[in-house]
């Protein structure tokens, strides 16, 4: 068992920057989930475990990009209209059996295989039909409106690389390459613990000093939004023995243990010491707001994150730190959240050397730029500031003051939670 000994994590020591914390999480979190195989219909959201090679080309053969008439491009008259004899018909799934001879054209529909000998299609609205003949206007180029075999996917081509998270487009590409089942990584098993003598489940009666547990249902929903089912191990009393026992129990069979509350420096905050006794604490106390008392470590070899107790800080820290950690556990490189450029519609002072996220809303300015307004109540316990906001306004570490018109980054809740 290892105890944390680095003085930089001690109370009163320097706070770790967010970028350093993310790099530490990246380097100390190996992939732990094993291989799995999923049919295409059930693979969305999973991380690909191996490179995927196309079994077949897409399209499998040359085909028509439009409804019209197929013919040989060599028949085009370079100086004017081209008259062709209409003979044959090709529809998707019903190709023309006989090859086209010089001077002939076949009726063809979008997606239909090109008749043998044909390499060009003229759109139906551009031709003139007369007495079994098709007149093609001047100016059409040989090869027009034809999709070439394999122009999207070639047989044997590497379609998808291991480590990517599969979405609708990736599944479509795999299907086009003839892949019916995909090798993926299993989703991580997550165990949740709520800590605090004052915490009561939602719906239960409250005595004086008690509060309902808002963090557990929020974390369960956040995990479910990204396809991970978690098991909530209940509410843990504020005692060293109870916290240690609960952590050991939660770590059995889990890939990640997440606690909320109890990770600060108060006399009743026992999570950090319990984690240090059962494994190691790799980081604690970050130069961020909200969420400074964030812990990351391992319990009996299982990854651990200790989140703050205030719900807003829980949400922010989940998006910024827990989600990248889950990506690493699943063998994926975490993609940074997109920061959309916005114009500040407010004024405030900020503490230097601290990365801060404000809840805020967006509105369109006179010049069509997006203006971000901060929510009037920024306390970490104000859950309304989450439900009333469009996302997070990021105040960089070097910023000491924000004025209307300043350019800032905005993280959309809708995008971050997708």
N, C-alpha and C positions, 0 to 999 in steps of 0.2 A: 504494500500500500504506500502511495506517495502523497506527501503533503506539499502544499504550495509554499515555496520559500522565496520567490522573487519579490523584492521589496516594492517593485513598481505596482504591485497589486494591493499593497497594504493600505489601510485607511490613511488618507492624508497624502499618499504618494501621487505621482503624476497619473493623469488619466490617459488611457489608450485611445488613439484616434480611430475613427470608424474604418478607414481604409486598412489600417494595420490589423484591426480585428477581423475583417473579411479575409485578408490574406492568411492570417493564422488559422481561421476556420478552414480555408481551402487546403492548406498544407497539412493539417492535422486530422483531416476527415477522409479516410479511404472509403471507397465503395464497399458496401457490406451486403447488398442484396444479391441474391443468386439469380441464375438464369431461369427464364420461363419462356413458353411459346404461346402466342396468342393469334387467333384468326384476325383478319383485317378488321372485322366489325367490332372487335373487342380490344384493339391495340392502341386506340387513341389515348394520349396522355402518358403512355409508357416510354421508357428510355430504351433505345435500340441497343442490343447487346453485341451485335456483330455487324460488320459491313454487309450490305445487301447487293447482290449482283442480279441484273435483269435476266430472266429466263427467255424472254422473247422481245422482239422489237416493237416499238410503238411509234407510228402505226405499223402494222405487220406488212403492209404493202402500200404502194402509191395509191392515193385516193383523192376524190374530188373535194375541194374546199367550198364549193358553191353548187347550187342547182344550175344546170346548163347543158352544154353539149361538149363531149370529149372528142378529140381528134389528134392527128399528128401535127406537131408544130412545124414540121418541114413543109406542110402543105400551104402555110400562110403566104399570101401574095405580098411581097414587100412594098408594092406600089399602090395597093388599093384593097377593095373587098375580096373576100375569099368565099366561093360557093362550094359547098360540100354536099354529098349525097347522104341523106339521113337513113341510117341502118343500124338497128340494135338499141338495146336499153339496159342500163345498169342502175340498180338501186342498192342501198345498204343491205348487205346480206344476200343479195341476188345479183351476182356479177354477170356481165355479158360473157358468154362462153366463147364466142368466136373472136379471133383477132380482127382489128380494123385494118382494112386495106387503105393504101393511099387514096386520098380524095373522099374518104368516108368520115362520118361523124355519128356518134351514138348519144342518145338521150341519157343523161346521168344526173344523179341526185347527190346531195351533200353526204359525204362519208362513204359513198360507194367506191369499190375498188376500180381503178382505172382499167379499161379494156386493154388487152395486150396490143402493143403498137401505139397506143395513145399516150401523149405526154402533156397535153394542154387542154384547158377547159375554158369555154367562153360562157359568161353569165347569160341566163335565159332571157333577161330583159334587154340584152344588147343585140340580139339577133333578129333577123327577118326570116320567116318561114314561107316557102312558096313551092307547091307542087313537089313535095318530098325532098326538098333541098333546104339547107341551112346556109344563110348568108352571114358571114362574120365580118364586122366592120373593120376598117383599116386601123392599124395602131396597136393591135393586141400582140403581146410578146410570146414567143415560144416558151412553154413551161408555166404559163400563167394559171393561177387558181388550182395548182396541183400540190398536194401534200406528199412529200417524199417518204418512202418507207424508212423507218428508223430516225426520222428527223428530230423526234422528241427523245426517244430512248432506243439505243442500239443493244441488240442481244449481247450479253456478256459485259455490258457497261456497269460500273459501280454506281448504283442508284442513290444509296443512303449510307452515311458513315456512322459507325458505332458512336454512341454517346449523345446523339441528338434526341430531343423529345418529339414524339410523333404527333403530328397534327393532321387535320383534314387533307392538306396538300401533299404531305408525305405519304399518307395512305393511298391517295389517288395515284401517285407516282409508282408506288409498289405494285398496285393493281395493274397499272398499264404495262409494267414489266413482267406480268404473269405470276406475281408472288401472292400466294393465298394465306400463308402463315408467316409470322415474323418472330424472330428470337428477340426477346425483350428481357429487361430486368424486373424482378418482382418489386412491388411497391414496399417502402419501408414500413415497419410496424412501429407505431408511436404510442407511448404511454403518457398520460397526462395526470398531474397531481395539482390540486389546489391546496395552499397552505394558509393557516391562520385560525386561531381560536374564535375569531369573530365571524368567520365565513359560514354561511348557511346556504343550502341548495335553494334555487328559485322555487317559490311556492310554499316554502316552509315558514312558520311564524318566526318573527324576530323579537328577541329581547332587546333591552336597552344596550346599545353599543354594537349590535350585530348588523351585518350587511349581507345581501344576497350575492351569490357567486355569479358575476357577469362574465368572468374570464373563461370559465370552462366551456359554456355553450358557444362563445365567440371562437375559441381555438378549435373546437370540434368542427364548426362551420368553415373556418378558414382552411382546415386540412381537407375537409370534404370537397371544397371548391376545387382543389387541385388533385382530387382523386385518391386521397389517402384517408382510410378509416382509422380512427384512434380509439383507444380504450381509456376511459376516465377511471382512475383508481380511487377516486373519492377525495375528501377533504382531510388534510393531515393537521393534527394539533401542533401547537407551538411548543414542542419539547424536543431536545436533541435525540432522544431515543426513538420517538415516534417518527421523526423526519428520516432518520437513518434507516429504520426498518422499512418505511414506505418506499424509499429510494431503492433499496435492495430488491424489494418485491417487484417494483415497477420495471426494473432493469432486466429481470428474467424474461427472456423471449422477446424483448423489444430492441429495436435498432436505435431509438432515440427516446429519451425521457425529457419531458418538458414540465417544469414547475412554474407556477405563477405566485409571486409574493415570497417573502421570507429570505430574499437574497441581498438585503441591504446590510446595514451595520448596527441595527438596534439589538438590544438585549434579547429580544424574542425572535431574531432572525437567525435561524440555525442551518439553512440550506447550504451555504458556502462551506461551513466547517464539516458538514456531513459528507459533502461531495469530496472534499479534500481527504477525509479519512477513508473513503471507499474507493478512491481512484485518484483524480487530479483535477485541479482547477487551472485552466490554461489562460483564461482572461476574466477580468472582473473590473467593473467600473470603467465606463467609456466616456469620452468627451463628446457626448451627444445630449440632446434634449428633444423630446422626452426619452427616458429609458436608461439613464446612467447606470443604475445597479443591475447590469446585465452580466450573467455568468455563462461561461462555456467551459466544458470539461468532459470527463468520462467517469462513469460509475460502473465498476466491475467490467470494464471494457466496452460499455455501452455509451454512446454519445449522450451528452447532457447539455441542456440549455435551461438556465434559470432566468425567467422573465420577471420584470417588476410586477408590482401588485396592482397598479392603476391601469384600468382598461385601455385608455388611449395609448399608453406606453407599450402595452402588450401588443396592440394592433401594429404600431409602428415598428417595433422590434421584430415581430414576426415577418413583416414584409422585407425589412432590410437585412436581417441576419438569419432567421430560421429558415426561410425559403431557400436561400443559397445553400445552407447546410443540408437540407433535404435533397437538393439537387446532387450534392457531392455524395451523399449516402447511396443515391441511386445510380451513381456512375456517370452523371452528366456534368458538364461545365456550366456553372451558373451564369445565366445571361443577366447583365445589369439592368435594373429598371430604367426605362426610358425617361429622361428629363425633357419635357417639352418647354421651349422658350416662351416665357410670359413676361408681361410688364407689371410691375408692382403697382397696386392701387392703394397703398397704405404707407404709413411711416412708422418706424420703430427703431429702437436701439437694440443691438445684439452683443452678447459677450464674445470676445475674441477667443480663438482657439477652441471653438465648440461648434460642431455641426448641429444645426437646429432644423426641425421640421414643424411647420405651422399647418394646421388645418385651414383650408380655404376653398373659396368658390371662384368660378370663372365667369366672366362676362365679356361681351364683344365691345371693343372701343370704337371710336369714331373712324379710325383708319383701318378697321377690321382686325387690329391686333387683339390678342387675348389678354385681358387684364385680370390679375389675381387679387382677390380681396381676402384678407385673413378673417377667420371666424372671431367674433368679439370675445369669446370665452375660450382661452387656450389651456385651462387646467387639465392635468392628466387624468382627472376623474370625471371630466365632462363628456359623457358618452354622446350627448347631443351634438358635440362638435364633430363627431364622426358621421352621424346620420345626416347632418345638415351640410356637409362639405362634399366637394367634388374630388378632393385629393389633398396632397401634401405640397406645400410651398417650401422649397429647400433653401435655407440660408447658409451659405458657405462658411467655412471655419474662419476665413480671413476677414469676413464682413463684420463691422462694428455698428453700422447704421444702414437702414433701408429707407429710401425716399421714393415718393411716387415717380414712376417713370424708369426706375432701375430695372434691369433685366435679371430675371431669376429662372430657376428650373422648377418645373411642376410635374409631380408624379400623380397620374390619374388613378383613382381607386378602381375604376372600371377595368382599366388595362392591367393594373398590378394584381388584381384578384382573378384574372381570367386564366 
